[in-house]
Amino acid sequence: MDETILLVLSSAVFAVYVFLFFRAPGVALHGVHSAWLTFTRALPWMGVSILLAGLFEHTVDQRVLHRLFGPHSGLRGVALAALLGSLGTGSRWGVYPLAAVMLASRASVGSVMAFTTAWMLISLPRTAAEFPFLGVRMTFLRMGLSYLAAFVAGSAALLFARG
């Protein structure tokens, strides 16, 4: 299924570029140039993230991950995954390889959903930058509601995965 989605999306993007090349060649060339710049900036992050995920997969006991985040862990696993995700910082290139390792260890869909959602919404290491701009109360309110959102998203994913 992933290969089919990639093929369809790639074909659509290619078709748009071909259309633009004949209709507005400057736009197509600028698009390719921008894409290349983005790719060259993202490539080191992707490489480090994939290496980290490989290291993570072979240094962390998969049975422990399965016990903590597997389907039987239920809401406890979702809550723990959201808490773990909130510790994350850095690029989205980092979260998805780690989420893939969780899935490979048979973590529940809800745990992986909570982990990735919390990673994107909370990031405890970045909260110090919020205090001077948003204040302590607003920062903690945002963090609390973001954790709740990650927990709800993970819980909903558990329900949808069962049904």
Steps between C-alpha positions, in 0.01 A plus 500: 500500500781746586660439162168565325451830682859601417450407135172694470638807679824492298307469174275793593794723594686403182191575290466845659866575430467387137186714460674800656813448291295555185264762647736699725856366475636757747263381771597137440872578508466709817300215655775249419763740638303552824445127534872437457588756768248345740635152425861603566401664831291200609741226391735526801202493739354200324832317511557564870140409581511175309834410662353584841194284431724210396704538817183529708354188341805292588583640843154518657343167580201461269322294765517795739352732237228245430424463871486878555317599180345183356127451442450358850647817662179690419459852634806462724713446189338797329566725802862383527559544127360854514728577794801358314409694187483824697869463584593514135650789319642544157383428155207298375768291329579370847156401619385284213793254497454457877126448449583239235716317755207508742272354233759232419498402868122455470409813697132587478380752246376711791841512665673598177232763432541647849881497470511681166226746593667594829836532324353754261290692752697516823880466496597571860851617408354788297262621771765721662481718189124540550508638855629850413250541216188318619550499875504207737122458521443499123797270441377242752145530368623437144715207612219344703246531221755372249565194717125448528468528120775240453333268752157544335649440153671182622185380676290565189754311290464203737124503452519533121764227475272256683194579292 
